[in-house]
Amino acid sequence: MTEPTTGQAEPDRPDPYLEHRRLLFATAYRMLGSVADAEDVLQDAWLSWHRADRSAVRDPRAYLVRTVTNLALNRLTSARAQRETYVGPWLPEPLLTSPDAAEETEMADSVSTAMLVVLETLNPVERAVFVLREVFGFGHAEIAEALDRPEPAVRQIAHRAREHVRARRPRHDTDAGHRAEVTSRFIEACAGGDLTAVMELLAPDVTCWSDGGGRVTAARRPLYGPDHVGRWILGVLAKPQTRGVVLERAGINGELGLLMMLGGTPMGAMTYDVVDGRIRTLRLQVNPDKLSGVRG
């Protein structure tokens, strides 16, 4: 069953599910780090909404957020068990974003790949509380009702999660101009196969993570150091199966990133943290099962 174009709402009012779908997807994606799983959760949420007794729903927005949050919690718990056998590093699914949109600009940090990686270190309930409280500004009482937990417990969880994230949130340059300059130089260096130029753009303590999920060739452990990382990146771009790949700028997870394009099709997505004008952490998503969010 597909989502409706119209719902059971009054003729002069939009269906609440459609009205809040953007918020619901944003919640599910930040909870799960997966575009496909977030869409599945929204489909299940719509089914629940479609079957609900609307007359008993006092606050449709709260009801829908509660439904999505609990569906995401259930899926996240099972997903964590599956990730224990995941081949190589696990990275979130990249998502094309529009930095010009005011709402996305305000919440860009919360959807960045770096932040999603940090959120993976929270347990599912901590993650739900953090997303609802710190990203979307829900009150402790609202979250307590959504999760069916005492409000004092939610306050403790919120404090613990906030401190956990604060301690692990990576430092990065916030100047968009510097990031754009580094990105342009990186594209040029990679296109020319210039190892020296690539290495000059990498921080001395650079780390590179790549996620192939066992579906395509990728480093199964993080790579460290400019020489190792630079040689590996240029090696990937020189492989027969990637020959002809070009790097294109794109808004990915709220910030400027790169798509590896081959014949107009994304073959991979790069996100990175720029610190003091150099790339310190680079994340390469090449698992074809996790690129739906950058295919438009």
Salt bridges, closest charged atoms under 4 A:
GLU3 OE1 - ARG21 NE 2.89
ASP15 OD2 - ARG54 NH1 3.90
ASP37 OD1 - ARG75 NH1 3.50
GLU39 OE1 - ARG21 NH2 2.79
ASP40 OD2 - ARG75 NH1 3.70
GLU103 OE1 - ARG22 NE 3.06
GLU104 OE2 - ARG22 NH2 3.20
ASP109 OD2 - ARG169 NE 3.74
GLU120 OE1 - ARG83 NH1 2.61
GLU120 OE2 - ARG127 NH1 2.57
GLU126 OE2 - ARG160 NE 2.78
GLU134 OE2 - ARG162 NH1 3.05
GLU145 OE2 - ARG58 NH2 3.89
GLU151 OE2 - ARG155 NH2 3.14
GLU163 OE2 - ARG166 NH1 2.94
ASP205 OD2 - ARG280 NE 3.55
ASP211 OD2 - LYS290 NZ 2.69
ASP227 OD1 - ARG231 NE 2.89
GLU255 OE2 - ARG179 NH2 3.79
ASP273 OD2 - ARG283 NH2 2.67
ASP276 OD2 - ARG171 NH2 3.58
ASP289 OD2 - ARG215 NE 2.87
